Amino acid sequence: MTEEVRKDRIKLTRADRMRVSWRMTFIQACWNFERMHNVGWVYALIPAIRKLYTTKEDRSAALQRHLEFINTHPYLQAPIAGVVLALEEEKANGTDIDDQAIQGVKVGMMGPLAGVGDPVFWGTLRPVLGAFAASLALSESIFGPIIFFLAWNIIRILFLWYTQELGYRSGNEITKDLSGGVLQKITQGASILGMFIMGVLVPRWTTMNFPLVLSQVENNPDTMVDFQALTDQANSNALSVDTIRDIILQVQSGANVATETTMTLNDVLNDLLPGLMPLILTFACIWLLRKKVSPIAIIGGIFVLGIALYSVGIMG
């Protein structure tokens, strides 16, 4: 029997595996609340199952065992798919691998991998690319959305393919690597980087203005720019370059232009820490989300609070 298995061994070609990898793009197209990604998962594996199993019964059994619950980050499905392809290939060639073993590998991998995808892709890579593309778009460059679309999809496609190949080459041995600290270090590093990027983006993309006047102080005439000399010379048609140069030097040296100095709430907050209020608002939203408050309720609350503060003159 061993010789027969070796002689007639079924092997998934590179083209077979590429078809599986491409179908991973649509893994969330049939997402459902009961078994999450299972329908998309089966759809991705169909080319391999069709190649490995020749009878209708074997193909039906393979499809049936992969309709079980599976849920992890959509891009991190790829290394799991690679391992499953290796196991299905061995099973199709006569190796004694039961259905529970294959399902156990999937369950064992999808848990640790689920925590890696969000901080790496949603928390780090996507905001960085999005901020760069948005900057180009705000400068009226058509390359903003084009660069984002191309860069994101190139990274996504390459990641799906090479991680699937990693899983396929490693087979079920890859599951041993998940018990180490590599994934935890990657997750921690990506989380730190993602929070740093978000900290940079918060004051850049969130604007809060507080024009409420706190104080008005009359300026000392000796500290003000001497506009009177400029006015007198202009009225007598004797305006000189030296007078203009002197006024510019006074402005550059910090002389007061207005007759009084106005201190607003916005000035006080910016003196304490630029971007302080957007940061506080961000932390408040995070705290509310952790308290299971609905995002719709948070958005509505921000609208109501902003309108109320604007109506009393605190915000502008």
Order of alpha helices (4+ residues) and beta strands (2+ residues): alpha-alpha-alpha-alpha-alpha-alpha-alpha-alpha-alpha-alpha-beta-alpha-alpha-beta-alpha-alpha-alpha
